[in-house]
Amino acid sequence: MKNVLVLFALFIVVVPCATQERQLYGFGGFSMFDEELETGVGDGAGLRVGLGFQFNERFGVEGFLDRAPEISPDTILRSFGRTVTSYSISTVGNTYISVGGTLTFPFNNKVSGIVKAGVSNYAAELDSFVVDEIDYCALGECDDSGADVFFSGGLILQMQQNTAIEFSFTQFNGDAEALTFGAIFRYHF
């Protein structure tokens, strides 16, 4: 619910600013994550969606949601370093809701560099975590959330007048740290 409220608030702030042509854009695509036990991030493709607003040729702002793949229960079990006789583990992918500024460097009419920085609110959780009859969720080891900074850098390839593809690396910091590679479709309204 908190995630929906943040995206709705961003939408309310950005939509009234869209009076000038081609400044508001939406984007969606995939982010590739590497599995990391400490942060609860699974291996594979996650989803990224968001809205952006370009103030001028160089400066803008974006808000986006990243959903990481869930971590494999086998990875969690291997971390115990001993034989596990019974378990019940149900995982959920981490969620990152981010707002940040963008700085664009046009190289020519078709290719631009882009760097981003901002704040990311993350939520990491396990639905169920019982190993050898010990309920780790009851011990408070199933939920984590917080906020920290993110940094990103990449290239934007202009396809048509209103469409582009962005390839970028994003580093989320904090307790739910993750490094992603993204391929994102952008559409300017």
Sequence and secondary structure as in RCSB ss.txt:
>XXXX:A:sequence
MKNVLVLFALFIVVVPCATQERQLYGFGGFSMFDEELETGVGDGAGLRVGLGFQFNERFGVEGFLDRAPEISPDT
ILRSFGRTVTSYSISTVGNTYISVGGTLTFPFNNKVSGIVKAGVSNYAAELDSFVVDEIDYCALGECDDSGADVF
FSGGLILQMQQNTAIEFSFTQFNGDAEALTFGAIFRYHF
>XXXX:A:secstr
 HHHHHHHHHHHHHGGGTTSTT EEEEEEEEEE  BTTTTB SEEEEEEEEEEESSSSEEEEEEEEE     HHH
HHHTT S  S EEEEE   EEEEEEEEEEEE SSSEEEEEEEEEEEEEEEEEEEEETTEETTTTT SEEEEEEEE
EEEEEEEE SSSEEEEEEEEEE STT EEEEEEEEEEE 
